[in-house]
Amino acid sequence: MNIGFIGTGNMGRILIEAFVEAKAVDPRQLVITNRTISKAFDIQKNYPEMKVVASGEEVIEQAELIFICTKPLDVHPLLVRLSSRLTPRHCIVSITSPITVKQLEAFVPCDVVRVIPSINNRALAGSSLITFSERCAHHYRIYIEHLFKKISEPSYITEDITRVASDIASCGPAFFSYLLQRFIEAAVQKTAITKEQATMLASDMIIGLGELLKKKVYTLPTLQEKVCVKGGITGEGIKVLEKELGEIFEHLFEKTHEKFHEDIEQVKKQFNSNIQ
C-alpha cells in the first residue's frame, strides 16, 4: 500500500521519519508533497527512494492512505479541491484536533481516521490518539493501528476528551519542556552551577524519571514518597510547590479549551458553508 503525505512541516516530517526509522513503512511506499516543495525535497535527501510530487492531486493518484498534515484552517480548502478525486478505496488520516471524523466523513467519499500524534513519536515513544470514523474499513483500522504501534502507544479517544487528551499527550512535551527550562534557569540564577551542567543534570533526571515510569518501578505518587523523606530537603521543596503552583494547570486547561472552541467554530463555518 502506498502512503501519501500532504504537508511535510514539523509533524508531517516527524511521522515520516518515525515510520521509516521504525521500519513500519518502506520509503518506496511514500509519496509526499508540501506547499513549500523544498521541504519535501529536504526529507527526500535522506530517503532517495521516496517520491516527491508537486501537488495533493498527484498524492491521491498514487497513494491509498493519505495523511493530511496541514494547519486546521487549511484542511477544508484542501478537501474542497481534492474531494472529487477521492474514491472509496482511499483513507484520509487527519492529524488536527478541531476537525471531527464526522465532519470529514460527511465531506469525502472515503474512509476517515483522525490520529493526533506527539513529538515523542519521533523517538518511537509516547502516545498517539486515534479516532476512527464509523465507516472506516476493518483493513484500514488494522493497518493504521499497526503503523502507530511501531512508533507509539495508540490510545483510542472519543470526541469529548479530544482536547484534554491532546493537551496531555501532544502539548504536554512543550509544557513540561518550558517548566524544565524554568527549573534550570532558577538553578543558575540562585546558585553557582553553570547552565550547561544544570541542563545536563536536568535532562538526565527527566530521562531517568521516564525510565522508572516505563519499567513500572514506581507510580508517580510512590516515586514522590520514596524521594521525599520526612523532614528532609525534598519535602521543603514540595511545600513551596504546593503553596505557589496554585491552580496553574487548571488555568492551563481552561485556556487551551477556550482556544480549541474558537478553532472549532472557525472550522464549523468552513464545513457548514458547503452544506446545501
C-alpha positions, -999 to +999 in steps of 0.1 A: +000+000+000+013+034-009+011+061+018+008+098+009+016+129+030+002+162+021+021+186+044+057+179+055+061+206+082+071+197+117+046+169+124+044+156+089+082+152+089+082+136+124+057+109+113+076+102+080+109+098+098+095+078+127+077+054+104+108+048+083+131+045+113+108+020+129+106+001+097+068+005+097+070+016+061+095+013+033+105+047+018+094+034-016+058+033-003+058+071+004+045+098-019+049+133-003+042+169-011+043+203+006+031+238-003+068+248+000+081+219-021+117+224-009+107+210+025+096+177+008+128+175-012+148+181+020+132+149+035+139+130+003+176+138+007+177+112+035+154+087+017+161+089-020+136+061-028+108+083-015+087+101-042+081+138-041+053+151-062+041+187-070+005+186-057-021+169-034-038+157-066-008+136-075-006+122-040-041+110-043-035+094-077-005+075-064-014+065-028-043+049-010-037+060+026-034+098+028-021+117+058-033+154+059-007+172+079-017+208+073-029+235+097-066+231+108-079+260+087-061+247+056-078+213+057-112+224+044-098+244+013-076+214+006-105+189+007-127+212-014-100+210-041-094+172-037-127+157-027-139+149-063-107+129-068-111+108-037-127+074-040-139+046-017-105+030-020-088+059-002-085+066+035-078+101+049-059+105+081-062+139+096-039+149+124-057+180+136-079+180+167-106+207+160-119+188+129-141+157+139-142+125+119-179+131+114-172+164+096-146+147+074-168+117+068-196+139+056-173+158+032-154+130+015-165+097-001-137+076+015-127+062+049-116+087+076-094+085+107-081+111+130-047+105+147-033+131+169+005+124+172+031+136+196+066+149+191+076+120+213+067+097+185+099+107+168+117+088+195+093+059+189+077+067+222+047+085+237+011+082+228-009+086+196-046+095+199-068+076+174-105+081+165-119+060+137-150+071+116-179+047+118-175+036+082-137+031+084-129-003+069-115-031+090-084-034+070-076+003+074-082+001+112-058-028+115-031-012+093-032+022+110-031+005+144+000-014+132+017+017+119+012+036+152+021+007+174+055+008+158+061+044+169+039+049+199+013+036+223-020+041+205-048+053+227-084+054+214-103+085+223-138+099+220-147+134+208-155+146+244-119+142+256-101+151+224-087+184+237-076+173+272-061+141+258-042+163+232-031+187+260-016+158+279-001+137+252+007+161+224+011+196+240+025+181+272+061+178+260+061+216+252+045+224+286+070+204+306+099+214+285+090+250+295+088+241+332+121+222+330+138+253+314+125+275+342+138+250+367+172+252+351+172+290+348+163+293+385+191+269+395+216+291+375+203+323+389+203+312+426+235+291+427+270+288+412+260+260+388+265+266+351+236+264+326+254+236+307+258+215+338+223+223+351+208+214+317+228+181+316+217+171+351+180+181+345+179+162+312+194+131+328+169+134+356+139+136+333+151+107+312+157+086+343+122+095+356+107+083+323+126+050+326+113+045+361+077+050+349+083+030+318+096+000+338+068+005+363+093+005+391+072+032+408+040+051+402+041+089+403+028+090+440+051+063+452+081+079+435+074+111+453+071+093+486+105+075+480+124+107+473+105+129+498+120+117+531+100+130+561+116+162+575+141+163+545+151+189+519+128+175+492+099+179+515+107+216+519+108+220+481+074+202+478+059+227+503+069+255+480+054+238+450+022+231+469+020+268+480+029+285+448+016+263+420-020+272+429-044+264+401-018+269+373-028+236+355-065+243+359-060+276+342-038+260+315-066+236+306-092+264+307-071+284+282-064+255+258-101+246+258-110+282+251-087+283+221-099+249+210-136+260+210-126+291+189-109+268+164-139+245+163-162+274+155-139+286+126-138+250+112-176+246+116-181+278+095-159+264+067-175+229+066-211+243+070-206+266+041-206+236+018-238+221+032-267+229+009 
